[in-house]
Amino acid sequence: PCSGVNGLWSAVTVAALLATAWGVRPLRTAALGALAVLLALPMNGWRAATLVYLPGLKLGSAEELTHTALGAVVFCCWLLLLAAAAWRWRLRSPE
């Protein structure tokens, strides 16, 4: 998703899915959702700042594809951070 709002909703949804799949406790699930929201500002700032420089690269017809790819790369980084937090907070089975 290229739009910041779409990215935010998608990240919160993925955070909830990861928390469910990996058995994250309820309080940590709420923290994971809050992390998704808090990451929205720097991630969208990074995306927007990079998009400012796209026209200067003179990409021509590839500019739209680059715009979409950049949004996808930033969103994947966002999800990797959420996945790392969810993995760290998952329930561990007793050994």
N, C-alpha and C positions, 0 to 999 in steps of 0.2 A: 504493500500500500504506500502510495506516495503522499497522500494527505496526512497531515499530523493527527487529525481527529481519528481517521481510519486506523492509523498506526496505534494510537492510544487504545482504542477499543479492541483491536486485535491482540495487542500485548497483554491487556488485562484478561482477555479470554484465554490466551495461551498460558498465562500464569495460573489461572484456575484449573485448566486441564492438567498442567504439570503437577500442581499440588495434589490433585485427585489421583493421578496415575502413580505418583511416587509416595503417596500417603503422608503428606505434610500435615502437621497438626493445625487446628483451626486458627490459632493466634499467629502462627508463622505463615499460614495461607493469607491472612489479612495483611501481614507485613510484605508478602510477595506481591500482592495487588498494589499496595502503596509504593513498592519499589518500581513497579511497572509505570505508575503515574509519575513518580519523581524522575524517572529516566526520560520521560517524554520531552522535557525542556532541553536537556543537553543533546539528546539524539536529534530532535527536530532543528535545533540550532546548528548542529554539525551538518545536517542535510541542507538546510537553507543557505548556510555560508558557502558550502561547496557548489550549490546551484548558481550562486552569484557569479562564480568564475567560469561556468560552462559556456556562456556566449563568447567569452574571450578566447576560448580554445578553437573557435572556428571549425566546429565539427560538421556543419552543414546539415545534411539529412540525417545524420546519426545522432543529432542532439536530442531528439525525442526518446530514442532508445537508450541513450546515456542517462537521461533524466530518470527513466523507469528503472534502469539497472542500479543507479545510485540509491534510489529509494529502497530497492530490495536489499542492497548491501547494508545500508544503515539499519533496516529493520531486522536483518539476520544478526547483526551485532547486538542489537537490543535483546533479541530472543536468546542469544548465547549467554548474556549476562543474567537473564532471568532463569535460564536452565541451570546455570552454575549455582545460583542461590537456592533454587528448589532442590537440586541434588544435595547440596550441603545440609539443607534442613529436612531432608526426608527422614522417615522413621527407619531406624536401623533394627534389623531383627536381632534378638538376643543370641549370643554365641555360646 
